[in-house]
Amino acid sequence: MDEKILVSVVIPTYSRNTTLKRAIDSVLAQTYTNIEIIVVDDNPKTSEWRAATEAIMAEYTDERVRYIQNEKNMGGGLTRTHGVQEAKGEY
């Protein structure tokens, strides 16, 4: 694959903080590096899950990792669509 092509990876999350870091780190460990990772948080604003997700995301300073918070719970399908709409990659 041509290294100039940007690949977007959308990671929706809802009350799954135990696997979020592993998912992000797995993408960052790939040999193809022209990527963007879009984490879309579907947790309710005042939930412990949102706070935990915010804490995890604060650990990432890599500019390829973007964090988006839904204003309200939208469900899996709409959350993935939200991430795709924010994506800039060709794939």
Rosetta blueprint (number, residue, H / E / L):
1 M L
2 D L
3 E L
4 K L
5 I L
6 L L
7 V E
8 S E
9 V E
10 V E
11 I E
12 P E
13 T E
14 Y L
15 S L
16 R L
17 N H
18 T H
19 T H
20 L H
21 K H
22 R H
23 A H
24 I H
25 D H
26 S H
27 V H
28 L H
29 A L
30 Q L
31 T L
32 Y L
33 T L
34 N L
35 I E
36 E E
37 I E
38 I E
39 V E
40 V E
41 D E
42 D L
43 N L
44 P L
45 K L
46 T L
47 S L
48 E H
49 W H
50 R H
51 A H
52 A H
53 T H
54 E H
55 A H
56 I H
57 M H
58 A H
59 E L
60 Y L
61 T L
62 D L
63 E L
64 R L
65 V E
66 R E
67 Y E
68 I E
69 Q E
70 N L
71 E L
72 K L
73 N L
74 M L
75 G H
76 G H
77 G H
78 L H
79 T H
80 R H
81 T H
82 H H
83 G H
84 V H
85 Q H
86 E H
87 A L
88 K L
89 G L
90 E L
91 Y L
